[in-house]
Amino acid sequence: MSGVSGEPLSAAEAMVRIRMAMQQGDLPGARTIAETGTNAHPGDGALADAAGDLALKSGDAAAAAAHFARACAIEPGLIDYALNHAIALQQLNRHRDVIALLTTHEKVGRLVARYGSVRALSHRSLAEPTQAAHWYDAALAVEPSHPRALHGRARVAIERGEPDALARFDAALGVNPGDADLWLGKAQALDVAGDIAGARAVAEQICAQAPGFTAALSFLSGLKLAAGEEDFTAPFAQAAAKAPQDPNIVATHSETLAGLDHAAQAADVAAQARLRFPNEPHFALLEAIHAGSAGDWDRAEAVFASLSVQSPTRALHEARHRIRGGQMEQADALLKQVLSGDPWNISAWALRGIVWRLSGGARADWLHEQEGLVQLRPLVGRDGLIADVVDELRRLHAGSAMPLGQSLRGGTQTRGILFHRTEPLLAELHEAIAGTLEEYRADMPARDDTHPLLRQRDAQWQLAGSWSVRLTGGGDHHTAHIHPQGIISSALYLVVPDDAHSESGDHEGWLEVGRPPTDLALDLPPIRSIKPQVGHLALFPSTLYHGTTPFGSAERMTVAFDVVTA
């Protein structure tokens, strides 16, 4: 773009034109002016920063990051440019790069509230809650009413089990009372504090005022489930009636039902949504998935046959459907298709393991039955650690419930990420588990770059997604499932029922590794049945389905986690 004389706009003129375009609501036009201006004036940091801001507003985080990087290179000491660059990198999930970038500005950044808030968000995204708390606190020391820092610090407080979480949400709401996510956080903090009635009152108000807020609908459904209400997903139906144009409500409704063995109802919700949202092919896939899980193979087959969309998600779920129908060659071809685009997809490898076992041959042995892939090891740690941990976890379980959408059937599961909490005893347990993992690694087979786990044998490992489960008999158990976000899954036995000590009979309360989920209707035994032993840690590839057998009485308590690469 040029001025009246035909000469390119000066940098100052370009900035004026950008502001004029934005005042007229012309974001694409403003972005074109900025792009032309940065090309004409490559040494102007303000223009590069403006171009980055407009790219970010346009949803183009990659272009924004490139423009902001240029602005930082032109004026490396300007912290505002660095923070803008960091925000673009966050949208690209490049949080390690954010930390590296902001560390170079730390001396000045400590005096800037926005710096602390932005840096804390990346630490939180990297599962570094202690650092996140530190930088949110630094931001609030500079600006006590900083809205994002107040909100983020309250979230970290509830994640770490800090006793002042509720007060922190109240403080954040005092600054930003219209934020529905803050109100949800307050409801969650009330729940943790034992004020179930208060949590429910707040959750019901959120759902009434913001029916499209599916996180609140899920939370309220969880409260209703914990209260023993049969129609625990009623909040979704009520929200759909208020916001009939919102497809996300019914999609989450269907998935919530399916997550607790109500597959037939989930399929019906999806089928109704197909009629209401004919341009949303996702609902047909949901109906096929859940009809198949419910055992209605013909209905699932008809819907799969009608699908026009081709995607890895469809291929993965249709492979599961083909396994149910005994069509192993078709299932294997579909799984190969998924893995061609995502070579280490845990869910696809788990199903492939079942197909290979049914087909026979050495492939199944290579994938899951090599010596050392499944181990039961004594926990590395001091005498008395297990007993101390049990006392601590019983306290946490007293305020916990059975979660939505998990494998647990009965019992309770601790909230959030267990090893993000601040109790020193849990840090000690974390260290003992890390030591045991290294012993597991030493006894694994050799590195194999073609194997979904053994390719990571020598990588740096860390824990993700830690929790504790307490079952109290009466048929409590885990259904067969996998953890598709990790490479190694686990069960640390803290309390074991007497029934589980027997080597004969039904192996009550035992861990079954490799038995397919019941919806596949396969008569395959587990690869290994593990008798639980107090103070021992079961470790196995995350590509193996696993569950527990029910037991009749007493208590069973475990800690579990996923291992991921750092």
N, C-alpha and C positions, 0 to 999 in steps of 0.2 A: 504494500500500500504506500502511496506517495502523497505528498502535499500538493498545494495548488501549483507550484512551479514544476511539478513532475519529479522533484528530488525525493529520495526516501525520507520518511518522517524521521525527525530527530527522536532520541529516546524520550525526551520530555513530552513531545507531541504524541508519541505512541501511548504513553501512560494516560494522557488526557483522553485520547480516543477510546482507550480501554474502559475508562471510567464512564464515558458517555454511553458506550454500548451496554454496559452493565446496568446503567440507570434505565435504559430502555428494555431491559430484560433479554438482551441478545447475547446469550452466553457463547454460542458458536462464533458469532461475529467478533466478540471480544477476544476469543481464543485465537482466531485467525490473525487479528492485529498483533497480539502478543508473539505469536510464532514468527510472523514476518519481522517484527521488531527485534527479536533476539537474533535472528539471522543477520540483520543489518547492523546490529550493535552487539557483537558477541562478548564484549568486555563489560557490559552493563549488568551489574548484579541485580538491580531493582527490577529490570525487565525480565531477567531469567526467573526471579522469584515470582513475579506476577504471572508469567507463563505457567509456572508450576502450580500456583494457586488455582488458575483457571482449569488446568488439566485435572486437578484433583476434584474440583467442582463438577467436571464433566464425567467423572468416574474412571478416568484413565490414570491409575496410580503409577503405572510404569513410566509413562511420559512425565508425570509430575516429579517422580524421583529423579529422573534424568535432568530436568530443568533445575530442581533445587540443588542437585549436586554441582551443576554449573555455577549457580549463585554462590555456593559455599567455596568453590575453587577461586572465584573472583574475589570474594571477601571472606577469607577463612576465619576471621575473628568475630564475625557477626553472629551472635547466638540465635537470633530470630530465624536466620536462614537455616542454621543447623537444626533447629526444632521443626521447621517446616519439612525439611528433608526427612527427619526422623518419623514424622507422622505419615508421610508417603510410604516409607519403608515398612511401617507397621501395617499399613493396608495390604502390603505384599507379603505379610507374615515373615519379614526378615528381621526378627527381633534381635538376633545376635549382632547383626550389622548396626541396629539402633544403639545397642549398648556400647559397641566399639566407637561409634561416631560421637555419642554424648559424653563418653569418658574423657575425650580430648577437651571438652568444654566444662569439666566438672567444677573447677575453681570458681568460675563466674556463675555457673549454673546453680550452685548452692544458694545463690542470692535471688534466684528467679523462680517463682512458684510454678510457672508453666513447665520449666525444665524438670522439676521434681515429679510433677504429675505425669508428663510424657514418659520419662524414664521408668517410673514405677509401673506403668501399664505394660511395658515390655518385660520387665522382671516378672510381673504376674503372669503374663502369657507364656513365659519360659518356666513356669512352675518354680519360681524362686520367691516364695512369699515373704521371707525375712527381708530380702532386699527391697521388695515392693513396699512393705510397711515402712522401711527406713526412708525411702524417697518420697512416699506420700507424706510422712511426718515432716520431712524437710520442706516440702511445698507448703504445708500448713503452718510451719514456723514462720515463713515469709508472709503468707497471706491466709490467715485463719479461716476466712470464708470462701476459699477457692472451691467452686462447686464440684469440679471433677475430682479434685483431691479428696474432698470430704466423702464423695460417693465411693471412690476407689478404696479409700482407707476403711470405710465401713464394710465393704465387701471382703477385704482382706481379713478384717477382724472376725467376721463370721466364719470364713474359711479356716482360720487358725484356731477357732474355738476360744477367742478372747472374751472375757466376761463383760466387757463394755460394748459389745457389738450393738446392742439395742440402743444405747445412748448415742452411739456414733450415727446410726441411721436417723435418729431424731434430730441430731445436729445438722445432718445433711438436708433433711426435709425442711428444717427451719430456713435454709437458704434457697431451696428449690422444691417447694411444696407440690408442684405439678408433675413431678417425675414419677410415672407409674412404676418404673423399675425400682426406685427407692422405696416406694410403698410395699412392693413385693419383698424387698430386702427386710423391711421392718416386720412384715408378717413372718418371714422365715426366722428372724431373730426372736420373735415372740414364741414361735414354736420350739426353738432350741431352749429357750428359757423356761419352758414348761407351761406357758400360757396358751393352751390349745384354743380356748374359746376366743381369746383376743386375736390369735393368728387367723382363725377362721373368719371372724368378723371383718378384719381388714381384707382378707383374700376375697370374700364375697363382695365387698364394696368395689374392689378393683375390677373384678369380673363383670359387675353390673355396669360400671362406667366405661370399661375398655374391653368389650367382648372379644376383640381380635388379639388380645395379649395372651398368646397361647401358653407362655411360661406360667402365668398366673392361673390359667385354667388347669394346667397340669398340677400345680401346687395344691390347689383346692381339691382336685380329684384325689391326690395323695392323702390329704387330711380326711376325706370321706372314707377312703379305703381303710385307713388306720382306725377309724371309728366303727368299722364293721358294716358300713352301709352297702347294700347290694348294688344299688345303682350309682356306683362311685364316679362314673363318667358323666353324670347328669349336667355338670357345668358346661360341657362341650355342646350338648344338645340345646341348652338354654342360650348359649352364646350364638350358635348357628341360627337360631330363630331371630335373634336381634340383629345379626349381621349376615344375612343370607348370601351376600355377594362375596364373602371371604372364603376362599377355598382352603386356606391354611387351617382353619378351625376344624373342618371335617377330616382333613388329612391327619391331623394330630389326634383327633378322636379315634379314628380307625386304628392308628398305631398304638394308642394307649390300651385299647381293648385287646389287641393282639398280644401285647406285652405281658398280659396276665391270663393267657390261655383262653381268651374269648374270641377265637379266630373266626367262628361263624358270624358272630355279631360284627366283627371288624369288616368282614367281606360284605355284609349287608349295608353297613354305613358307606363303604366305598362304592357299592352299586348305586345307592341313592345319589351319591355325589356325581357319578357319571352322568346321570340324567340332568342334574342341576348345572353341571360344568362340562358341557359336551366338548369344549375346546381344551380341556385339561386331560391329556392322555395318561397322566400319572394315576388317576383314579381307577382306570381299567387295570393297570398293572397291580395296584393295591388289591383290587378284588381278586385277581388271579392268584396272587401270593397267598392271601389269607383264606380263600376258598380251598386251595391246596392244603394248607396247614390244617384246616378243619376236616380234611378227609374227603372233600367233595372233588375228586379228581376230574370227573366229567365236566363240571362247571369251570374249573380252572383251565382245563384243556380248551374249552370253547372260547374263553376269554383270551388266552394266549394266542390262539389261532386268529383272533380278530385284531390283534395289536399291529399297528403299522410302525410304531416307534421301534428303532433298533438302538440299543445302548448297552454298555457294560452291565448296568443294573438289571436290565431286562434279561440279559444272557445269564447272569449269575442266578437269578431266581427261577428262570426257566430250567436251568440245569438241575436245580433242586426238584423241580416238578418232574423232570425226566427220570430222575433217580426213583421217585415214588412210583413211577409207571414201569420201572424195570428197564428203561431205555438207556442203558449205560453208554453205548457208543455216542448217542446224541448228547448225553450229559457231558461226556468227556470233550466232545467237540466244542460245546458251548463254553466250558471252563477254559479250554485252550484259547478261545477267542477273548475271554476276559483277561487272561494272563498275557496275551500278546500286547495289550496296551498297559497293563499294570502287573509286571512280572512277579511281584511279591505280595499280591493281594491275599491276606490271611484267610478270608472267607472262601475264596476260590480254592486255595490249597487244602483247606479243611475238607471241602466236598470232594476234591480230587483224591484225597487220601481214602475216602469211603469208596469211591468208584474203583480205585486201584485194588483195594482189599477184596471187593466183590469180583473183580476180574482175575485176581490171582497173579502170581509172578513176583519178581524181585523188586519192582518199583515200590510197592507198598512197604516192604521191609526197609528199603533205603530211606523212605520218607519218615517213618515213625517208629520203626522197631529196631534200629541200631542200638547196641548196648551203650548206655550212658545218656540217652535222650530223655528218658524218664527216670528220675531218681527220688529217693526218700532219704534225706540226710538229717542228722542231728543239728540243731541250731547252734551256731557258734555264739557263745555268750557265757556270762557268769552264772554260777549257781544261784537260784532264787529269782532270776530274771522273769521266768515264765509266770511264777506265782504273783509277782508284783504287777506284771502286765495284766493278768487276769483281773485283779482287783480294780485296776484303773479302767479297764474296758467295761467291766460290769457297770461302773458308774455312767459311762457314756451310753451304754445300751439302754439304761433306764429311761433315757430321753429320746430313744430312736424308734423307728417303725420299719415295717416292711416297705421297701421302695417300689415305685412304679417301674415297669419296663425292665426288670432284672430277672435273673434266673431263680431268685429266692422264692420259696413257697412255704410261708410260715416264718416265724422268728423275726429278728430285727437285724438291721444293718446300720452301722455308724454313718453319720452324715459327712458329706464332703470327702476330702482327701485326708486320710488318717495321718500321714506323715507330714502334712502341712501344719498340724497342730503344734502348740508351743510346749506341751508337757515334756520335761526332760526324759522321762521314762520311755516315751515313744521315740525320742531321738536315739536313745540307747538301743532300743529294739531295731530301729532302722540300721544302725551300724552293725549289729549282729547279723541281720539278714544280708547286708552287703558282703560280710565275710563269708557267709555260707554260700552265697552266689559264686564267689571266687573258687570255692572248693568244687561246686557243681561244674564250673567251667573247666577245671583241671581234669575232670573225669569224663568230659564230653568226647565224642569222636573228633577226628581231625577236621580242620577247616575244609569246607567244600563250597566253592562259589556258586554252585548250581542248586544248593539246598536252601530252602527258605529260612532255616535257623542257622545252620552251620556256616553259612556265608558270613554271619555276624559273630562267629565264635570268638574272634580276637578283637572285636570292636570295644569301644568304651560303652559300658552299660549304665543305666540309671533306672530308678523306680518311677512308675507313673501310676496314678489311679489306685491308691491303697485304701483298704477298708477292712472292717471286722464284721463278722457274721456270728450271731448267737442263735442257735436253734434249741428248742426245749421239748422236743419229742412230739408225740401225737401225729406222726407222719410228716413232720417238717423235713424238707430236703431242697436240694438244688436240681432243677431240670438240666438236662444235657445242653451245653452251650459252649461258645468260644468267646474269646476276648480279641476282637479283630484289630485292636490298636497296638498290641504288643507283639513281642517275639517269643517271650517265655511267660507262662502262667504259673500259678502257685497256690499252695494252701499250707499255712503254718498252723499246726494243731496245738491249741492252748488248753482246752478241756475236751475230754473224750468220754462219751457215755460207756457204761459197762457193757452194754450190748455189742459195742463195736470191737470188743477184745476177742470175741469168738472167731475161730478160723472156720467154723462150720456154719451150716444154716444159710440164712439170707444175707450175711455180711452187712448187718444193719449199720448205717452210718458210714459205710466205706466210700472212698473216692473211686469212681469208675472212670478210667481214662481211655477214650477211644470208642465208647459205645455211642452209636448215632442217636440224634434226638428222636423222640417218639413219633414226631409228625412224618418222618421218613418211612415209618412202618417197615423197618428192616430187622431181620433176625440175626444181627451181628453182635457177638459178645464184646466186652471191652478188651482192649489190648492188654490192659493191666488193671487189676483191682488192688487198691492200696489200703491196707489196714491202718487207720489213723493211730499215731503214737504221740503222746504229749511231748512237746519240745522238739518235734521233727518237722521238717519242711519238705513238702512234695513240690517238685519242679519238673516241668514238661513243656514241650513246644506249644505255642499258642494255636497252632494249626490242628491240635487234637481236641475234639469235643470231650467235655468232661462234666460230670454231675455226681451227686451223692445219692446213695440209697436211703430211703426213709428209716427212721428208727422210732421205737415205741415210747421211750421215756427218758428222763434226765436231761442233761445239758451237753451241748456240743458247741464249742467256740473256736473260731479260727480267725487268722488275719490273712488276707490275700492281697495281691498286687500284680501289676503287669511290669515286665521288664521291657524297656525300649532302648534304642541306641541314642547316645548323647549327641 
